[in-house]
């Protein structure tokens, strides 16, 4: 039996869950803005109390590694690393787009999503990277990646190799997807949001395979460098 604490903070949503053998047993989430630093520790404490699980009973801590918000990823990864160091537990890292695809697959299986020809669909999770740019990757409905993660400036030609077949719908979701519906007019938009529940199965698989991260040196997958812009306001 494995008990894994799952943390996803790469977008506006702060999500923390506990999974037993790859199945989520408890979850806390908030979409009230980017105050993840205040909430992630509170959520962890609430979940442990609710489930009666002692921190040292955890087998690992899993975190969404990105791509996503620079600040959100730093908060989640830093918290997870500190917890792993203090408890002497392994750190597991799960791609945030992989996890978002898992959420979509679970929602379809639960009857929440209604997509025709789902079994042939191409799933494209999108995380907002501001303006018309998204972090994205394409998967099949078994969760297998069909291309590399990329920062894509969305135009009518984006992902053309995966679109244009009515029998193979191109399904977009995530907090970067809504703004792409006009440019990607043939895409099917569905409302799927990031959640720690998407980490549960993937984290268990990583633990079973021994795919643990080096706590001292692990860094989030930012995909792009963090750019600091200079204020245009004149200081007196």
LUMKOL-523343 format. One record per residue (C-alpha): residue number from 1; residue in three letters; x, y, z. Coordinates in pm, whole numbers, padded with zeros to 5 digits, always signed. Example, Ala and Ser with C-alpha at 12.3 -4.5 7.8 and 13.67 -1.06 7.14 Angstrom:
// residues 2
<k:1 r:ALA c1:+01230 c2:-00450 c3:+00780>
<k:2 r:SER c1:+01367 c2:-00106 c3:+00714>
END
This chain:
// residues 236
<k:1 r:UNK c1:+00000 c2:+00000 c3:+00000>
<k:2 r:UNK c1:+00127 c2:+00349 c3:-00083>
<k:3 r:UNK c1:+00021 c2:+00682 c3:+00067>
<k:4 r:UNK c1:+00126 c2:+00984 c3:-00138>
<k:5 r:UNK c1:+00066 c2:+01351 c3:-00067>
<k:6 r:UNK c1:-00002 c2:+01530 c3:-00399>
<k:7 r:UNK c1:+00051 c2:+01904 c3:-00451>
<k:8 r:UNK c1:-00041 c2:+02108 c3:-00761>
<k:9 r:UNK c1:+00015 c2:+02487 c3:-00751>
<k:10 r:UNK c1:+00122 c2:+02572 c3:-01106>
<k:11 r:UNK c1:-00182 c2:+02788 c3:-01190>
<k:12 r:UNK c1:-00436 c2:+03004 c3:-01004>
<k:13 r:UNK c1:-00566 c2:+02685 c3:-00841>
<k:14 r:UNK c1:-00402 c2:+02561 c3:-00521>
<k:15 r:UNK c1:-00477 c2:+02190 c3:-00493>
<k:16 r:UNK c1:-00360 c2:+01932 c3:-00239>
<k:17 r:UNK c1:-00470 c2:+01570 c3:-00209>
<k:18 r:UNK c1:-00379 c2:+01240 c3:-00051>
<k:19 r:UNK c1:-00382 c2:+00923 c3:-00260>
<k:20 r:UNK c1:-00382 c2:+00561 c3:-00146>
<k:21 r:UNK c1:-00255 c2:+00314 c3:-00406>
<k:22 r:UNK c1:-00313 c2:+00568 c3:-00684>
<k:23 r:UNK c1:-00669 c2:+00653 c3:-00577>
<k:24 r:UNK c1:-00750 c2:+00991 c3:-00427>
<k:25 r:UNK c1:-00898 c2:+00968 c3:-00078>
<k:26 r:UNK c1:-00911 c2:+01336 c3:+00024>
<k:27 r:UNK c1:-00876 c2:+01672 c3:-00152>
<k:28 r:UNK c1:-00856 c2:+02045 c3:-00075>
<k:29 r:UNK c1:-00868 c2:+02310 c3:-00347>
<k:30 r:UNK c1:-00901 c2:+02685 c3:-00385>
<k:31 r:UNK c1:-00927 c2:+02908 c3:-00693>
<k:32 r:UNK c1:-00945 c2:+03233 c3:-00497>
<k:33 r:UNK c1:-00622 c2:+03377 c3:-00634>
<k:34 r:UNK c1:-00251 c2:+03337 c3:-00605>
<k:35 r:UNK c1:-00210 c2:+03311 c3:-00228>
<k:36 r:UNK c1:-00080 c2:+02955 c3:-00249>
<k:37 r:UNK c1:+00195 c2:+03024 c3:+00004>
<k:38 r:UNK c1:-00072 c2:+03078 c3:+00270>
<k:39 r:UNK c1:-00295 c2:+02788 c3:+00172>
<k:40 r:UNK c1:-00077 c2:+02491 c3:+00080>
<k:41 r:UNK c1:+00043 c2:+02424 c3:+00436>
<k:42 r:UNK c1:-00307 c2:+02472 c3:+00577>
<k:43 r:UNK c1:-00451 c2:+02228 c3:+00325>
<k:44 r:UNK c1:-00188 c2:+01965 c3:+00406>
<k:45 r:UNK c1:-00260 c2:+01996 c3:+00777>
<k:46 r:UNK c1:-00637 c2:+01971 c3:+00720>
<k:47 r:UNK c1:-00601 c2:+01661 c3:+00502>
<k:48 r:UNK c1:-00379 c2:+01479 c3:+00750>
<k:49 r:UNK c1:-00620 c2:+01556 c3:+01034>
<k:50 r:UNK c1:-00923 c2:+01456 c3:+00827>
<k:51 r:UNK c1:-00776 c2:+01121 c3:+00720>
<k:52 r:UNK c1:-00603 c2:+01047 c3:+01050>
<k:53 r:UNK c1:-00276 c2:+00994 c3:+00866>
<k:54 r:UNK c1:+00041 c2:+01089 c3:+01050>
<k:55 r:UNK c1:+00303 c2:+01270 c3:+00839>
<k:56 r:UNK c1:+00558 c2:+00992 c3:+00885>
<k:57 r:UNK c1:+00307 c2:+00741 c3:+00745>
<k:58 r:UNK c1:+00336 c2:+00901 c3:+00402>
<k:59 r:UNK c1:+00541 c2:+00705 c3:+00153>
<k:60 r:UNK c1:+00623 c2:+01004 c3:-00068>
<k:61 r:UNK c1:+00531 c2:+01359 c3:-00164>
<k:62 r:UNK c1:+00442 c2:+01431 c3:-00528>
<k:63 r:UNK c1:+00439 c2:+01775 c3:-00685>
<k:64 r:UNK c1:+00330 c2:+01911 c3:-01022>
<k:65 r:UNK c1:+00661 c2:+02016 c3:-01175>
<k:66 r:UNK c1:+00528 c2:+02243 c3:-01449>
<k:67 r:UNK c1:+00520 c2:+02411 c3:-01684>
<k:68 r:UNK c1:+00308 c2:+02680 c3:-01528>
<k:69 r:UNK c1:+00323 c2:+02995 c3:-01319>
<k:70 r:UNK c1:+00677 c2:+03070 c3:-01206>
<k:71 r:UNK c1:+00569 c2:+03179 c3:-00857>
<k:72 r:UNK c1:+00311 c2:+02902 c3:-00815>
<k:73 r:UNK c1:+00560 c2:+02633 c3:-00912>
<k:74 r:UNK c1:+00824 c2:+02773 c3:-00676>
<k:75 r:UNK c1:+00580 c2:+02765 c3:-00386>
<k:76 r:UNK c1:+00463 c2:+02409 c3:-00447>
<k:77 r:UNK c1:+00808 c2:+02265 c3:-00516>
<k:78 r:UNK c1:+00971 c2:+02446 c3:-00224>
<k:79 r:UNK c1:+00703 c2:+02324 c3:+00015>
<k:80 r:UNK c1:+00725 c2:+01967 c3:-00114>
<k:81 r:UNK c1:+01105 c2:+01965 c3:-00091>
<k:82 r:UNK c1:+01097 c2:+02098 c3:+00266>
<k:83 r:UNK c1:+00843 c2:+01836 c3:+00368>
<k:84 r:UNK c1:+01044 c2:+01556 c3:+00208>
<k:85 r:UNK c1:+01363 c2:+01674 c3:+00375>
<k:86 r:UNK c1:+01203 c2:+01696 c3:+00718>
<k:87 r:UNK c1:+01021 c2:+01363 c3:+00693>
<k:88 r:UNK c1:+01301 c2:+01186 c3:+00502>
<k:89 r:UNK c1:+01054 c2:+01085 c3:+00231>
<k:90 r:UNK c1:+01110 c2:+01063 c3:-00146>
<k:91 r:UNK c1:+01011 c2:+01349 c3:-00375>
<k:92 r:UNK c1:+00817 c2:+01260 c3:-00691>
<k:93 r:UNK c1:+00769 c2:+01505 c3:-00979>
<k:94 r:UNK c1:+00480 c2:+01479 c3:-01225>
<k:95 r:UNK c1:+00444 c2:+01686 c3:-01541>
<k:96 r:UNK c1:+00161 c2:+01933 c3:-01491>
<k:97 r:UNK c1:+00027 c2:+01877 c3:-01844>
<k:98 r:UNK c1:+00033 c2:+01499 c3:-01790>
<k:99 r:UNK c1:-00161 c2:+01550 c3:-01468>
<k:100 r:UNK c1:-00413 c2:+01782 c3:-01636>
<k:101 r:UNK c1:-00471 c2:+01516 c3:-01901>
<k:102 r:UNK c1:-00536 c2:+01263 c3:-01624>
<k:103 r:UNK c1:-00805 c2:+01493 c3:-01484>
<k:104 r:UNK c1:-00972 c2:+01511 c3:-01827>
<k:105 r:UNK c1:-00962 c2:+01132 c3:-01863>
<k:106 r:UNK c1:-01113 c2:+01086 c3:-01516>
<k:107 r:UNK c1:-01387 c2:+01341 c3:-01589>
<k:108 r:UNK c1:-01480 c2:+01160 c3:-01910>
<k:109 r:UNK c1:-01490 c2:+00822 c3:-01736>
<k:110 r:UNK c1:-01711 c2:+00976 c3:-01465>
<k:111 r:UNK c1:-01955 c2:+01106 c3:-01726>
<k:112 r:UNK c1:-01871 c2:+01471 c3:-01659>
<k:113 r:UNK c1:-01740 c2:+01532 c3:-02011>
<k:114 r:UNK c1:-01938 c2:+01455 c3:-02325>
<k:115 r:UNK c1:-01709 c2:+01433 c3:-02630>
<k:116 r:UNK c1:-01807 c2:+01245 c3:-02946>
<k:117 r:UNK c1:-01550 c2:+00996 c3:-03078>
<k:118 r:UNK c1:-01359 c2:+01027 c3:-02751>
<k:119 r:UNK c1:-01165 c2:+00706 c3:-02812>
<k:120 r:UNK c1:-01003 c2:+00867 c3:-03121>
<k:121 r:UNK c1:-00959 c2:+01214 c3:-02973>
<k:122 r:UNK c1:-00640 c2:+01412 c3:-02938>
<k:123 r:UNK c1:-00622 c2:+01579 c3:-02598>
<k:124 r:UNK c1:-00439 c2:+01909 c3:-02564>
<k:125 r:UNK c1:-00403 c2:+02052 c3:-02212>
<k:126 r:UNK c1:-00312 c2:+02421 c3:-02216>
<k:127 r:UNK c1:-00168 c2:+02630 c3:-01935>
<k:128 r:UNK c1:-00190 c2:+03006 c3:-01981>
<k:129 r:UNK c1:+00143 c2:+03174 c3:-02057>
<k:130 r:UNK c1:-00012 c2:+03521 c3:-02108>
<k:131 r:UNK c1:-00130 c2:+03697 c3:-02423>
<k:132 r:UNK c1:-00193 c2:+03434 c3:-02693>
<k:133 r:UNK c1:+00076 c2:+03195 c3:-02571>
<k:134 r:UNK c1:+00016 c2:+02867 c3:-02389>
<k:135 r:UNK c1:+00222 c2:+02580 c3:-02253>
<k:136 r:UNK c1:+00079 c2:+02277 c3:-02427>
<k:137 r:UNK c1:+00128 c2:+01916 c3:-02527>
<k:138 r:UNK c1:-00089 c2:+01666 c3:-02716>
<k:139 r:UNK c1:-00189 c2:+01325 c3:-02578>
<k:140 r:UNK c1:-00405 c2:+01037 c3:-02690>
<k:141 r:UNK c1:-00692 c2:+00922 c3:-02468>
<k:142 r:UNK c1:-00469 c2:+00660 c3:-02305>
<k:143 r:UNK c1:-00253 c2:+00944 c3:-02170>
<k:144 r:UNK c1:+00040 c2:+00884 c3:-02406>
<k:145 r:UNK c1:+00224 c2:+01199 c3:-02521>
<k:146 r:UNK c1:+00226 c2:+01252 c3:-02899>
<k:147 r:UNK c1:+00468 c2:+01546 c3:-02907>
<k:148 r:UNK c1:+00699 c2:+01744 c3:-02682>
<k:149 r:UNK c1:+00593 c2:+02011 c3:-02434>
<k:150 r:UNK c1:+00609 c2:+02350 c3:-02602>
<k:151 r:UNK c1:+00537 c2:+02717 c3:-02549>
<k:152 r:UNK c1:+00301 c2:+02785 c3:-02839>
<k:153 r:UNK c1:+00185 c2:+03124 c3:-02965>
<k:154 r:UNK c1:-00161 c2:+03030 c3:-03087>
<k:155 r:UNK c1:-00253 c2:+03098 c3:-03450>
<k:156 r:UNK c1:-00495 c2:+02930 c3:-03689>
<k:157 r:UNK c1:-00209 c2:+02698 c3:-03793>
<k:158 r:UNK c1:-00121 c2:+02578 c3:-03442>
<k:159 r:UNK c1:-00128 c2:+02199 c3:-03394>
<k:160 r:UNK c1:-00236 c2:+02156 c3:-03757>
<k:161 r:UNK c1:-00092 c2:+01803 c3:-03767>
<k:162 r:UNK c1:-00345 c2:+01697 c3:-03502>
<k:163 r:UNK c1:-00651 c2:+01882 c3:-03637>
<k:164 r:UNK c1:-00886 c2:+01867 c3:-03933>
<k:165 r:UNK c1:-01025 c2:+01515 c3:-03890>
<k:166 r:UNK c1:-01388 c2:+01508 c3:-03774>
<k:167 r:UNK c1:-01344 c2:+01147 c3:-03660>
<k:168 r:UNK c1:-01048 c2:+01248 c3:-03443>
<k:169 r:UNK c1:-01161 c2:+01553 c3:-03240>
<k:170 r:UNK c1:-00899 c2:+01795 c3:-03111>
<k:171 r:UNK c1:-00997 c2:+01858 c3:-02748>
<k:172 r:UNK c1:-00853 c2:+02157 c3:-02562>
<k:173 r:UNK c1:-00879 c2:+02235 c3:-02191>
<k:174 r:UNK c1:-00699 c2:+02403 c3:-01904>
<k:175 r:UNK c1:-00677 c2:+02770 c3:-01803>
<k:176 r:UNK c1:-00513 c2:+02864 c3:-02134>
<k:177 r:UNK c1:-00765 c2:+02696 c3:-02363>
<k:178 r:UNK c1:-01067 c2:+02930 c3:-02361>
<k:179 r:UNK c1:-00878 c2:+03214 c3:-02528>
<k:180 r:UNK c1:-00774 c2:+02979 c3:-02812>
<k:181 r:UNK c1:-01123 c2:+02881 c3:-02928>
<k:182 r:UNK c1:-01149 c2:+03155 c3:-03192>
<k:183 r:UNK c1:-00814 c2:+03077 c3:-03354>
<k:184 r:UNK c1:-00869 c2:+02701 c3:-03321>
<k:185 r:UNK c1:-01227 c2:+02710 c3:-03447>
<k:186 r:UNK c1:-01246 c2:+02336 c3:-03509>
<k:187 r:UNK c1:-01128 c2:+02243 c3:-03159>
<k:188 r:UNK c1:-01360 c2:+02106 c3:-02891>
<k:189 r:UNK c1:-01326 c2:+02308 c3:-02569>
<k:190 r:UNK c1:-01412 c2:+02135 c3:-02243>
<k:191 r:UNK c1:-01399 c2:+02275 c3:-01891>
<k:192 r:UNK c1:-01119 c2:+02085 c3:-01716>
<k:193 r:UNK c1:-00903 c2:+02250 c3:-01451>
<k:194 r:UNK c1:-00573 c2:+02152 c3:-01284>
<k:195 r:UNK c1:-00607 c2:+01939 c3:-00972>
<k:196 r:UNK c1:-00391 c2:+01731 c3:-00742>
<k:197 r:UNK c1:-00615 c2:+01437 c3:-00827>
<k:198 r:UNK c1:-00441 c2:+01422 c3:-01164>
<k:199 r:UNK c1:-00115 c2:+01337 c3:-00987>
<k:200 r:UNK c1:-00244 c2:+01036 c3:-00793>
<k:201 r:UNK c1:-00199 c2:+00752 c3:-01043>
<k:202 r:UNK c1:+00108 c2:+00899 c3:-01210>
<k:203 r:UNK c1:+00280 c2:+00952 c3:-00875>
<k:204 r:UNK c1:+00217 c2:+00593 c3:-00772>
<k:205 r:UNK c1:+00366 c2:+00474 c3:-01101>
<k:206 r:UNK c1:+00673 c2:+00693 c3:-01046>
<k:207 r:UNK c1:+00714 c2:+00556 c3:-00693>
<k:208 r:UNK c1:+00681 c2:+00196 c3:-00814>
<k:209 r:UNK c1:+00948 c2:+00261 c3:-01079>
<k:210 r:UNK c1:+01181 c2:+00429 c3:-00831>
<k:211 r:UNK c1:+01168 c2:+00759 c3:-01021>
<k:212 r:UNK c1:+01260 c2:+00982 c3:-00729>
<k:213 r:UNK c1:+01403 c2:+01334 c3:-00751>
<k:214 r:UNK c1:+01713 c2:+01470 c3:-00582>
<k:215 r:UNK c1:+01567 c2:+01695 c3:-00312>
<k:216 r:UNK c1:+01871 c2:+01924 c3:-00305>
<k:217 r:UNK c1:+01892 c2:+01991 c3:-00678>
<k:218 r:UNK c1:+01544 c2:+01944 c3:-00822>
<k:219 r:UNK c1:+01396 c2:+02253 c3:-00990>
<k:220 r:UNK c1:+01054 c2:+02308 c3:-01149>
<k:221 r:UNK c1:+01014 c2:+02275 c3:-01524>
<k:222 r:UNK c1:+00958 c2:+02639 c3:-01615>
<k:223 r:UNK c1:+01000 c2:+02589 c3:-01993>
<k:224 r:UNK c1:+01073 c2:+02961 c3:-02027>
<k:225 r:UNK c1:+01302 c2:+03186 c3:-01827>
<k:226 r:UNK c1:+01140 c2:+03416 c3:-01574>
<k:227 r:UNK c1:+01165 c2:+03771 c3:-01710>
<k:228 r:UNK c1:+01176 c2:+04072 c3:-01477>
<k:229 r:UNK c1:+01046 c2:+04389 c3:-01640>
<k:230 r:UNK c1:+01145 c2:+04736 c3:-01530>
<k:231 r:UNK c1:+00868 c2:+04960 c3:-01404>
<k:232 r:UNK c1:+00782 c2:+05256 c3:-01629>
<k:233 r:UNK c1:+00694 c2:+05468 c3:-01326>
<k:234 r:UNK c1:+00945 c2:+05736 c3:-01234>
<k:235 r:UNK c1:+01067 c2:+05724 c3:-00877>
<k:236 r:UNK c1:+01109 c2:+06062 c3:-00714>
END
